[in-house]
Amino acid sequence: METQQQLPETLNSGSPESALSLEGAGTGNLPKLQPGTAPTSQWQRISRQIVDFLDQLPNYLGSFFDKNKQAILTIVLILSAFITVKVVIAVLDAVSGVLLLAPIFEIIGIFYAIWFTFRYLIKVETRQELSHKVNSFKQQLLG
Protein backbone atom coordinates (compact mmCIF):
# COMPACT_ATOMS: atom_id res chain seq x y z
CA MET A 1 0.00 0.00 0.00
CA GLU A 2 1.14 3.30 -0.87
CA THR A 3 0.60 6.12 1.59
CA GLN A 4 0.17 9.53 0.27
CA GLN A 5 1.59 12.38 2.15
CA GLN A 6 -0.13 15.68 1.73
CA LEU A 7 2.06 18.71 1.83
CA PRO A 8 0.58 21.73 3.54
CA GLU A 9 -0.74 24.18 1.02
CA THR A 10 -1.04 27.85 1.45
CA LEU A 11 -4.42 29.15 0.55
CA ASN A 12 -3.32 32.53 -0.69
CA SER A 13 -4.66 32.08 -4.19
CA GLY A 14 -7.24 34.64 -5.16
CA SER A 15 -6.71 36.77 -2.01
CA PRO A 16 -4.54 39.73 -1.20
CA GLU A 17 -0.94 38.98 -0.35
CA SER A 18 -1.36 40.38 3.17
CA ALA A 19 -3.96 37.77 4.11
CA LEU A 20 -2.68 35.03 6.40
CA SER A 21 -3.78 31.46 6.48
CA LEU A 22 -3.01 28.64 8.85
CA GLU A 23 -0.88 25.84 7.51
CA GLY A 24 -1.70 22.22 8.20
CA ALA A 25 -4.35 19.65 7.51
CA GLY A 26 -7.95 20.78 7.35
CA THR A 27 -7.34 24.48 7.01
CA GLY A 28 -9.48 24.92 3.96
CA ASN A 29 -12.56 25.90 5.98
CA LEU A 30 -10.81 28.40 8.29
CA PRO A 31 -11.24 32.10 7.58
CA LYS A 32 -8.25 34.05 6.43
CA LEU A 33 -6.98 36.70 8.84
CA GLN A 34 -5.90 40.14 7.78
CA PRO A 35 -2.76 41.42 9.49
CA GLY A 36 -3.40 43.83 12.33
CA THR A 37 -3.00 47.47 11.52
CA ALA A 38 -0.35 49.40 13.37
CA PRO A 39 -1.74 51.78 16.01
CA THR A 40 -1.91 55.34 14.98
CA SER A 41 1.02 57.54 15.84
CA GLN A 42 -1.05 59.55 18.33
CA TRP A 43 -1.85 56.43 20.37
CA GLN A 44 1.78 55.34 20.24
CA ARG A 45 2.90 58.75 21.46
CA ILE A 46 0.37 58.81 24.30
CA SER A 47 1.16 55.27 25.40
CA ARG A 48 4.90 56.00 25.26
CA GLN A 49 4.40 59.10 27.43
CA ILE A 50 2.36 57.12 29.94
CA VAL A 51 4.94 54.33 30.12
CA ASP A 52 7.79 56.84 30.49
CA PHE A 53 5.91 58.65 33.27
CA LEU A 54 5.19 55.39 35.12
CA ASP A 55 8.85 54.36 34.75
CA GLN A 56 10.02 57.65 36.24
CA LEU A 57 7.34 57.87 38.97
CA PRO A 58 9.45 56.23 41.74
CA ASN A 59 12.31 58.63 40.95
CA TYR A 60 9.96 61.63 41.05
CA LEU A 61 8.44 60.55 44.37
CA GLY A 62 11.85 59.81 45.88
CA SER A 63 13.29 63.18 44.92
CA PHE A 64 10.13 64.97 46.13
CA PHE A 65 10.37 63.19 49.49
CA ASP A 66 14.10 63.96 49.80
CA LYS A 67 13.54 67.66 49.07
CA ASN A 68 10.54 68.04 51.40
CA LYS A 69 11.29 65.52 54.14
CA GLN A 70 10.93 67.97 57.04
CA ALA A 71 7.69 69.49 55.77
CA ILE A 72 6.14 66.08 55.10
CA LEU A 73 7.13 64.87 58.56
CA THR A 74 5.62 67.97 60.17
CA ILE A 75 2.36 67.55 58.27
CA VAL A 76 2.17 63.86 59.22
CA LEU A 77 2.78 64.65 62.90
CA ILE A 78 0.12 67.39 62.92
CA LEU A 79 -2.41 65.09 61.23
CA SER A 80 -1.63 62.23 63.61
CA ALA A 81 -2.00 64.53 66.63
CA PHE A 82 -5.32 65.78 65.28
CA ILE A 83 -6.58 62.22 64.73
CA THR A 84 -5.39 61.18 68.19
CA VAL A 85 -7.26 64.06 69.83
CA LYS A 86 -10.41 63.18 67.89
CA VAL A 87 -10.19 59.52 68.97
CA VAL A 88 -9.58 60.44 72.62
CA ILE A 89 -12.56 62.80 72.60
CA ALA A 90 -14.74 60.08 71.05
CA VAL A 91 -13.63 57.54 73.68
CA LEU A 92 -14.27 59.99 76.51
CA ASP A 93 -17.73 60.76 75.12
CA ALA A 94 -18.46 57.03 74.94
CA VAL A 95 -17.25 56.49 78.51
CA SER A 96 -19.24 59.41 79.86
CA GLY A 97 -22.34 57.99 78.19
CA VAL A 98 -22.18 54.83 80.32
CA LEU A 99 -24.13 55.27 83.57
CA LEU A 100 -22.12 55.33 86.80
CA LEU A 101 -18.82 54.90 84.95
CA ALA A 102 -17.96 58.61 84.83
CA PRO A 103 -18.65 59.17 88.58
CA ILE A 104 -16.59 56.09 89.46
CA PHE A 105 -13.64 57.45 87.46
CA GLU A 106 -14.02 60.82 89.18
CA ILE A 107 -13.92 59.17 92.60
CA ILE A 108 -10.85 57.15 91.61
CA GLY A 109 -9.15 60.34 90.37
CA ILE A 110 -9.93 62.18 93.60
CA PHE A 111 -8.53 59.35 95.73
CA TYR A 112 -5.38 59.14 93.60
CA ALA A 113 -4.83 62.92 93.90
CA ILE A 114 -5.20 62.70 97.67
CA TRP A 115 -2.79 59.74 97.89
CA PHE A 116 -0.25 61.48 95.61
CA THR A 117 -0.41 64.63 97.71
CA PHE A 118 0.14 62.77 100.99
CA ARG A 119 2.80 60.49 99.51
CA TYR A 120 4.98 62.98 97.61
CA LEU A 121 4.10 66.61 98.28
CA ILE A 122 3.80 67.09 102.05
CA LYS A 123 7.34 66.27 103.26
CA VAL A 124 10.58 67.69 101.90
CA GLU A 125 12.25 64.27 101.64
CA THR A 126 9.44 62.84 99.53
CA ARG A 127 9.46 65.92 97.25
CA GLN A 128 13.18 65.36 96.68
CA GLU A 129 12.49 61.69 95.97
CA LEU A 130 9.83 62.70 93.43
CA SER A 131 12.23 65.18 91.82
CA HIS A 132 14.90 62.47 91.59
CA LYS A 133 12.42 60.05 89.98
CA VAL A 134 11.33 62.68 87.43
CA ASN A 135 14.95 63.51 86.55
CA SER A 136 15.88 59.84 86.16
CA PHE A 137 12.85 59.30 83.93
CA LYS A 138 13.90 62.28 81.78
CA GLN A 139 17.42 60.83 81.53
CA GLN A 140 16.05 57.45 80.41
CA LEU A 141 13.69 59.10 77.94
CA LEU A 142 16.10 61.59 76.39
CA GLY A 143 19.28 59.56 76.70
C-alpha positions in Angstrom: 0.0 0.0 0.0 1.1 3.3 -0.9 0.6 6.1 1.6 0.2 9.5 0.3 1.6 12.4 2.1 -0.1 15.7 1.7 2.1 18.7 1.8 0.6 21.7 3.5 -0.7 24.2 1.0 -1.0 27.8 1.4 -4.4 29.2 0.6 -3.3 32.5 -0.7 -4.7 32.1 -4.2 -7.2 34.6 -5.2 -6.7 36.8 -2.0 -4.5 39.7 -1.2 -0.9 39.0 -0.3 -1.4 40.4 3.2 -4.0 37.8 4.1 -2.7 35.0 6.4 -3.8 31.5 6.5 -3.0 28.6 8.9 -0.9 25.8 7.5 -1.7 22.2 8.2 -4.3 19.7 7.5 -7.9 20.8 7.3 -7.3 24.5 7.0 -9.5 24.9 4.0 -12.6 25.9 6.0 -10.8 28.4 8.3 -11.2 32.1 7.6 -8.3 34.1 6.4 -7.0 36.7 8.8 -5.9 40.1 7.8 -2.8 41.4 9.5 -3.4 43.8 12.3 -3.0 47.5 11.5 -0.4 49.4 13.4 -1.7 51.8 16.0 -1.9 55.3 15.0 1.0 57.5 15.8 -1.1 59.5 18.3 -1.9 56.4 20.4 1.8 55.3 20.2 2.9 58.7 21.5 0.4 58.8 24.3 1.2 55.3 25.4 4.9 56.0 25.3 4.4 59.1 27.4 2.4 57.1 29.9 4.9 54.3 30.1 7.8 56.8 30.5 5.9 58.6 33.3 5.2 55.4 35.1 8.8 54.4 34.8 10.0 57.7 36.2 7.3 57.9 39.0 9.4 56.2 41.7 12.3 58.6 41.0 10.0 61.6 41.1 8.4 60.5 44.4 11.8 59.8 45.9 13.3 63.2 44.9 10.1 65.0 46.1 10.4 63.2 49.5 14.1 64.0 49.8 13.5 67.7 49.1 10.5 68.0 51.4 11.3 65.5 54.1 10.9 68.0 57.0 7.7 69.5 55.8 6.1 66.1 55.1 7.1 64.9 58.6 5.6 68.0 60.2 2.4 67.5 58.3 2.2 63.9 59.2 2.8 64.7 62.9 0.1 67.4 62.9 -2.4 65.1 61.2 -1.6 62.2 63.6 -2.0 64.5 66.6 -5.3 65.8 65.3 -6.6 62.2 64.7 -5.4 61.2 68.2 -7.3 64.1 69.8 -10.4 63.2 67.9 -10.2 59.5 69.0 -9.6 60.4 72.6 -12.6 62.8 72.6 -14.7 60.1 71.1 -13.6 57.5 73.7 -14.3 60.0 76.5 -17.7 60.8 75.1 -18.5 57.0 74.9 -17.2 56.5 78.5 -19.2 59.4 79.9 -22.3 58.0 78.2 -22.2 54.8 80.3 -24.1 55.3 83.6 -22.1 55.3 86.8 -18.8 54.9 85.0 -18.0 58.6 84.8 -18.7 59.2 88.6 -16.6 56.1 89.5 -13.6 57.4 87.5 -14.0 60.8 89.2 -13.9 59.2 92.6 -10.9 57.1 91.6 -9.2 60.3 90.4 -9.9 62.2 93.6 -8.5 59.3 95.7 -5.4 59.1 93.6 -4.8 62.9 93.9 -5.2 62.7 97.7 -2.8 59.7 97.9 -0.2 61.5 95.6 -0.4 64.6 97.7 0.1 62.8 101.0 2.8 60.5 99.5 5.0 63.0 97.6 4.1 66.6 98.3 3.8 67.1 102.0 7.3 66.3 103.3 10.6 67.7 101.9 12.3 64.3 101.6 9.4 62.8 99.5 9.5 65.9 97.3 13.2 65.4 96.7 12.5 61.7 96.0 9.8 62.7 93.4 12.2 65.2 91.8 14.9 62.5 91.6 12.4 60.1 90.0 11.3 62.7 87.4 14.9 63.5 86.6 15.9 59.8 86.2 12.9 59.3 83.9 13.9 62.3 81.8 17.4 60.8 81.5 16.0 57.5 80.4 13.7 59.1 77.9 16.1 61.6 76.4 19.3 59.6 76.7 
